[in-house]
Amino acid sequence: MALSSERIGTLLTDLHAAVRVALATSQPADSRPLRRNPKGDISQSFDLAAERCAIEFLQREAPWGLLLSEESGTIVLGKAPPESRFVLDPVDGSDNYARGIGLSAVCLAVLPVGESLSFGEVEWGLVGELESETPLLACRGQGAYRGHEPVRTSGVEHIEEAFVSVELNHFTPPSALGAIMARARGVRCFGSASRALSHVATGALDAHIDIRKRVTPESFFAAALVVEEAGGCVVDPQGQPLSPAKKLTDRFSVVAASTRNLADEIVAALA
């Protein structure tokens, strides 16, 4: 039987804690490539250790769920008919983690069972920073929190006032994006969609732009809900709601901002 909504927050917090313990005790510095995941990316030993921990945890605590994981695809968690889908990125920012850069997280989005993977249907989001004991959690319609403290975006509305993160990995920025970078108050690049979006949610950044059409649902669904519940805005580069995905390997471009006005300015500048 599915957990009540009130208990899902505890479930997600406990999963974050379990993954941190598993990584701390499973040679986290070992970054040997072991296999390729369904997206074709290399899985490293710590990716698989984190995923193994999450699978075991969810099989024990949520045996009525269906897990969609970056590393292994679809996993039925128990014998009961699935009532929820868990979309998991065991370690978002794997390259950061392998190099000791403190910008990675375990991410889990909770959605109802359905045919498509729609961001609009995400009910809960966990962004569990691997270097922190206290994760970011969001529940649709109920706000975003770090522990018991609510988080809010900065409220910045104009590019010239904004600290912006831009994802540039495997990508040559077009001139329109370069012009935004030149206008912005500051520019950063983090190599982790969830962590960049989390910084927008907490007000450390004012916007995040990733127009590479490379990011997949497990890497950003949870964090995007945190942004929206913190008062921000997440759209595609045309300013429209994100389209549904048919599978976990479908790829997206994303614009997230502290306010709708800032998102609209970025979209106009990209055009």
SEKOL-948649 format. One line per 4 residues: number of its first residue (from 1); their letters; for each residue y, x negated, z negated of N, C-alpha, C. Coordinates in steps of 0.1 Angstrom, whole numbers. Each point is the difference from the previous one (the first is absolute). Example, Ala and Ser with C-alpha at 12.3 -4.5 7.8 and 13.67 -1.06 7.14 Angstrom:
// SEKOL-948649
1> as> -57/-132/-78/12/9/0/12/-9/0  11/4/7/11/-9/0/11/8/-8
//
This chain:
// SEKOL-948649
1> mals> -12/-8/0/12/8/0/12/-9/0  10/4/8/12/-8/1/8/-1/-13  7/-10/-2/9/-2/-11/12/9/1  6/4/-11/12/8/0/12/-10/5
5> seri> 10/6/5/12/-7/5/5/-9/-11  0/5/-13/5/-8/-11/-7/-13/-3  -13/0/4/-9/-11/-3/0/-10/11  4/4/12/0/-10/11/9/-12/-2
9> gtll> 11/2/-6/9/-11/-4/-7/-10/-8  -8/4/-10/-8/-9/-8/-11/-7/8  -6/8/9/-10/-6/8/5/-12/8  12/2/6/6/-10/9/4/-12/-8
13> tdlh> 6/3/-12/4/-11/-9/-12/-9/-4  -11/7/-3/-12/-7/-4/-6/-8/11  1/6/12/-6/-8/12/8/-13/2  13/1/-1/9/-12/2/-4/-11/-10
17> aavr> -2/5/-13/-4/-10/-10/-14/-6/3  -9/8/4/-13/-5/3/0/-10/12  8/2/10/0/-9/11/7/-13/-4  10/1/-9/6/-13/-4/-10/-8/-8
21> vala> -8/6/-9/-10/-7/-7/-10/-6/9  -5/8/10/-10/-5/10/5/-12/7  13/0/4/5/-12/8/2/-12/-9  3/3/-13/2/-12/-9/-13/-7/-3
25> tsqp> -11/7/1/-13/-6/-3/-9/-2/12  6/0/12/-8/-2/12/6/-10/9  4/-12/-5/5/-11/8/11/4/9  11/6/-5/10/5/9/6/-10/10
29> adsr> -1/-13/-3/5/-10/9/-8/-2/12  -12/5/0/-10/-2/11/5/10/11  4/-6/11/5/8/11/-8/-2/13  -13/-3/-2/-9/-2/12/-1/13/8
33> plrr> 2/0/13/-3/12/8/-15/3/0  -4/13/-2/-14/3/-1/-4/9/11  9/9/5/-4/9/11/13/6/5  -1/9/10/11/7/5/-1/15/-4
37> npkg> 11/6/-4/0/14/-3/1/9/12  0/13/-2/1/9/12/12/-2/9  11/-5/-6/12/-3/8/-1/-13/8  -10/-8/-3/-2/-13/7/7/-11/-8
41> disq> 5/3/-12/6/-11/-8/-10/-6/-9  2/-13/-4/-9/-7/-8/0/5/-14  -12/3/-5/-1/3/-15/-3/-13/-7  7/-2/-11/-2/-12/-8/-8/4/-13
45> sfdl> -5/-9/-7/-8/2/-12/7/9/-10  13/-2/-2/7/8/-10/2/14/5  2/3/13/0/13/5/-12/8/-3  -12/-7/2/-12/7/-2/-3/2/-15
49> aaer> 4/-10/-8/-2/2/-15/9/12/-5  12/1/5/8/11/-4/-5/13/5  -5/1/12/-6/12/5/-12/4/-7  -9/-10/-3/-12/3/-7/3/6/-14
53> caie> 10/-5/-7/4/5/-13/5/14/2  8/3/10/6/13/2/-11/10/3  -10/-4/8/-11/9/4/-8/4/-12  -4/-10/-8/-7/3/-12/7/9/-10
57> flqr> 13/-3/-1/8/8/-9/1/15/4  2/2/13/2/13/5/-14/8/1  -11/-8/2/-13/7/0/-3/5/-14  5/-7/-10/-2/4/-14/9/11/-5
61> eapw> 13/-1/4/10/8/-5/4/12/9  -3/-1/13/4/11/9/-11/2/11  -12/4/-5/-12/1/9/1/12/9  11/7/1/3/11/9/9/-4/11
65> glll> 2/-13/2/10/-4/10/-6/-7/12  9/-2/10/-4/-7/12/10/-12/1  -5/-12/1/8/-12/0/1/-5/14  13/-3/4/3/-6/13/6/-14/-3
69> sees> -7/-11/2/4/-13/-4/3/-9/12  11/-8/-2/3/-9/11/-12/-9/4  -7/-5/-10/-10/-10/2/-14/6/5  -3/12/-4/-14/5/3/0/13/7
73> gtiv> 11/6/2/0/14/7/-2/11/-10  -9/10/4/-2/12/-8/-12/-2/-9  2/4/-13/-10/-1/-10/0/14/-8  -12/6/0/-2/12/-8/-2/-4/-15
77> lgka> 8/5/-9/-1/-6/-14/-10/7/-8  -5/12/3/-10/6/-8/-7/11/8  -8/8/-7/-8/10/7/7/13/1  11/2/-8/7/13/0/8/1/13
81> ppes> 3/12/5/8/1/12/14/-6/-2  5/-8/9/13/-7/-2/11/10/-2  8/-2/-10/12/8/-2/13/-7/3  0/-13/0/11/-9/2/-4/-12/8
85> rfvl> 10/-5/7/-2/-13/7/9/-11/-7  -6/-11/-2/7/-12/-6/2/-10/12  12/-3/3/3/-10/10/4/-13/-6  -9/-10/1/1/-12/-8/3/-13/8
89> dpvd> 10/-7/-5/2/-14/5/-3/-9/-13  -11/-6/0/-3/-8/-13/10/-10/-3  4/-8/10/11/-10/-2/9/1/12  11/7/-2/10/0/11/9/-13/-2
93> gsdn> 2/-8/10/6/-13/-1/-10/-10/-3  -11/0/7/-11/-9/-2/4/-15/2  8/-2/10/4/-14/3/9/-5/-11  9/9/-6/8/-4/-11/-9/-4/-12
97> yarg> -10/9/-3/-8/-3/-11/-8/-13/1  -5/-3/13/-8/-12/2/9/-12/-3  13/1/3/9/-12/-2/7/0/-13  -3/9/-9/6/0/-13/14/6/0
101> igls> 4/7/11/13/7/0/-1/14/-7  8/2/-9/-1/12/-8/5/13/6  -6/3/12/4/12/7/-12/6/6  -8/7/-8/-12/6/4/-3/12/-10
105> avcl> -9/9/4/-2/12/-8/-13/7/4  -6/7/-9/-11/9/3/7/14/2  -3/6/12/6/13/3/-10/11/2  3/11/-5/-9/12/1/8/12/2
109> avlp> -2/7/11/6/13/2/-11/11/-1  4/11/-6/-9/11/-2/4/12/9  -9/5/8/3/11/9/-11/10/-1  2/13/4/-11/9/1/-9/-3/12
113> vges> -12/5/-1/-9/-2/11/5/8/13  0/-7/11/5/6/13/-4/-8/11  4/5/12/-3/-7/13/9/-12/3  13/1/-4/9/-10/3/5/-7/-13
117> lsfg> 6/-12/2/6/-7/-11/15/1/2  6/10/-7/14/3/1/7/-5/-13  11/-8/2/7/-4/-12/6/12/-7  3/10/7/6/12/-7/-10/7/-9
121> evew> -13/-4/1/-10/6/-9/-4/-9/-12  6/-11/-1/-3/-9/-11/5/6/-13  -9/2/-9/3/6/-13/4/-10/-11  -7/-11/0/3/-11/-10/0/-13/7
125> glvg> 8/-9/-6/0/-14/5/1/-10/-11  -9/-10/1/0/-11/-9/4/-13/8  9/-7/-5/3/-14/4/-1/-9/-12  -12/-7/-2/-2/-8/-11/2/-14/2
129> eles> 11/-5/-3/4/-14/2/-11/-9/-7  -5/-10/6/-11/-8/-5/5/-9/-11  13/-3/-1/5/-9/-10/6/8/-12  -1/13/1/6/8/-11/-10/10/-6
133> etpl> 1/2/-13/-9/9/-7/4/15/3  12/3/4/5/13/1/2/4/14  -8/10/6/2/3/14/11/10/2  3/2/13/8/11/4/-8/11/4
137> lacr> 3/12/-4/-7/12/3/9/11/5  -4/8/9/8/12/4/-9/12/2  4/11/-3/-6/13/2/9/9/8  -4/5/11/9/8/9/6/11/-8
141> gqga> 13/0/0/8/11/-6/3/-3/-15  -6/-11/-5/2/-3/-15/6/-13/-3  5/-7/10/7/-13/-2/-9/-12/1  7/-11/-2/-7/-13/1/3/-8/-13
145> yrgh> -10/-7/-5/1/-7/-13/-6/-13/0  6/-9/-9/-7/-12/-4/-3/2/-15  -12/2/-3/-4/4/-14/7/13/-2  7/1/-11/7/13/-3/14/1/5
149> epvr> 5/-11/6/14/-1/5/1/5/14  9/10/3/2/4/14/7/-11/8  -4/-1/13/7/-10/9/8/8/10  11/-6/4/9/7/10/5/-11/10
153> tsgv> 2/5/12/6/-9/10/15/-3/-3  5/-10/7/14/-4/-3/11/10/4  -3/8/9/10/10/5/10/-6/11  -3/-13/4/9/-6/10/-2/8/13
157> ehie> 12/2/7/0/8/12/4/-7/13  4/-12/-1/5/-7/13/-7/-14/1  -2/-3/13/-7/-13/3/8/-12/-6  13/0/1/8/-11/-4/-1/-3/-15
161> eafv> -4/10/-8/-2/-1/-15/-14/-3/-4  -9/0/10/-15/1/-3/-7/-14/0  -8/-2/-10/-11/-10/1/-12/6/7  -4/-6/11/-10/6/8/-12/-10/2
165> svel> -12/5/-1/-12/-8/3/-4/4/14  -4/-10/8/-4/2/14/-14/-8/2  -10/7/4/-13/-6/2/0/-7/14  -2/-13/0/0/-8/12/-13/-6/4
169> nhft> -10/2/-8/-13/-7/3/-6/4/13  -3/-10/8/-5/2/14/9/8/9  13/-3/-1/10/9/6/13/-7/3  5/2/12/13/-5/4/10/11/-1
173> ppsa> 10/0/-8/9/12/-2/8/2/13  1/13/4/9/3/11/15/-2/-4  9/0/9/14/-2/-3/6/10/-9  -5/13/1/6/11/-8/-4/-3/-15
177> lgai> -12/-5/-3/-4/-3/-13/8/-12/-5  2/-10/9/7/-12/-4/15/4/-4  5/10/7/14/4/-3/1/7/-14  -11/7/-4/0/6/-13/-1/-11/-10
181> mara> -8/-10/2/-2/-11/-9/14/-7/-2  7/-1/11/13/-7/-1/11/8/-8  -2/13/1/10/9/-7/-3/2/-15  -13/-2/-3/-4/3/-14/6/-10/-10
185> rgvr> 1/5/-12/5/-9/-11/-10/-11/-3  -13/3/2/-10/-11/-2/-13/5/6  -8/-10/4/-13/3/7/-11/-8/-6  -12/7/-2/-11/-7/-6/-13/4/8
189> cfgs> -10/-8/-1/-13/3/6/-11/-3/-10  -9/10/-3/-9/-1/-11/-15/-1/4  -4/4/12/-14/-1/4/-9/9/-7  6/11/-6/-8/10/-6/7/13/0
193> asra> -5/10/8/7/13/2/2/7/-14  -11/0/-8/1/7/-12/11/-6/-10  1/-13/0/9/-6/-9/15/2/5  2/-1/13/13/2/6/5/14/-3
197> lshv> -9/10/2/3/14/-3/3/2/-15  -8/-6/-8/2/1/-14/14/-5/-4  4/-11/6/13/-5/-3/11/10/4  -2/8/11/9/10/4/0/11/-11
201> atga> -11/4/-5/-2/11/-10/8/-4/-13  -1/-12/-4/6/-4/-13/14/-5/2  6/0/12/13/-4/2/3/-15/1  -11/-8/0/2/-14/2/4/-3/15
205> ldah> -5/8/9/3/0/14/6/14/3  8/0/11/5/13/5/-7/6/12  -7/-9/7/-7/5/12/-11/-9/4  -10/5/7/-11/-8/5/-2/4/15
209> idir> -1/-9/9/-2/3/14/-12/-7/5  -9/7/6/-12/-6/6/-3/8/13  5/-6/11/-1/7/13/-10/-7/9  -10/-7/-6/-10/-7/8/-11/9/5
213> krvt> -1/12/-5/-12/9/2/-13/-7/-3  0/-6/-12/-12/-7/-5/-5/5/-14  8/6/-8/-4/4/-13/-9/12/0  -10/0/-8/-10/11/-1/1/8/-13
217> pesf> -5/12/0/2/9/-11/-2/-5/-14  -11/-8/-2/-4/-5/-13/11/-9/-6  7/-7/9/10/-10/-4/13/6/-5  3/13/4/13/5/-3/1/15/-5
221> faaa> -11/7/2/1/15/-4/4/1/-15  -7/-7/-9/3/1/-14/15/-4/-3  4/-11/5/13/-5/-2/11/9/6  -3/5/11/10/9/7/2/13/-9
225> lvve> -10/5/-6/2/11/-10/8/-4/-12  -2/-12/-5/9/-5/-11/14/0/5  3/-5/12/14/0/5/6/14/0  -8/9/6/6/14/1/2/6/-13
229> eagg> -10/-2/-10/2/6/-13/10/-7/-8  4/-12/4/11/-7/-7/14/4/6  0/9/10/12/5/6/4/-6/14  -10/-8/5/2/-6/13/-5/8/12
233> cvvd> 0/-7/11/-4/7/13/-9/-9/8  -11/5/6/-9/-8/8/-2/8/13  3/-6/11/0/6/13/-6/-10/10  -2/5/13/-3/-10/11/12/-5/6
237> pqgq> 0/-10/9/12/-6/6/9/10/7  -5/12/3/8/10/7/6/10/-11  -2/-3/-12/5/9/-11/-8/12/-3  -12/1/6/-9/11/-2/-10/-2/-11
241> plsp> -6/11/-5/-11/-2/-10/-11/-8/6  -8/-7/-8/-11/-8/5/-11/9/6  -5/-3/11/-11/8/6/-13/-2/-7  -9/10/1/-13/-2/-7/-8/-11/8
245> akkl> -9/-6/-8/-10/-9/6/-13/7/1  -8/-4/10/-14/5/1/-10/-9/-7  4/-12/-2/-9/-10/-7/8/-10/-7  -7/-8/-8/7/-10/-9/6/-11/8
249> tdrf> -6/-2/12/5/-12/8/12/4/9  5/12/0/12/4/8/12/-7/-6  9/-5/9/11/-8/-5/13/7/2  10/-4/-9/12/7/-1/12/-11/0
253> svva> 12/6/3/12/-7/-3/7/9/-10  8/-7/-9/5/8/-12/14/-5/-3  9/9/-3/13/-3/-5/2/8/-14  2/-8/-10/2/6/-14/14/-4/-4
257> astr> 6/9/-7/14/-3/-5/3/8/-13  10/-5/-7/4/6/-13/5/14/2  6/2/11/6/14/3/-2/4/14  1/12/3/-2/5/14/11/-5/9
261> nlad> 12/-1/-6/11/-6/8/-2/-14/5  -5/-8/-9/-4/-14/4/-11/0/10  -10/8/-2/-11/1/10/6/4/14  9/10/0/6/4/13/8/-11/6
265> eiva> 7/-8/-8/8/-11/6/-10/-10/6  -11/-3/-6/-9/-10/5/-7/5/13  -3/13/0/-6/6/12/9/0/11  13/3/-2/10/0/10/2/-15/6
269> ala> 0/-9/-9/2/-14/4/-12/-5/8  -12/4/-4/-12/-4/8/0/6/14  6/12/1/0/6/13/10/-6/10
//
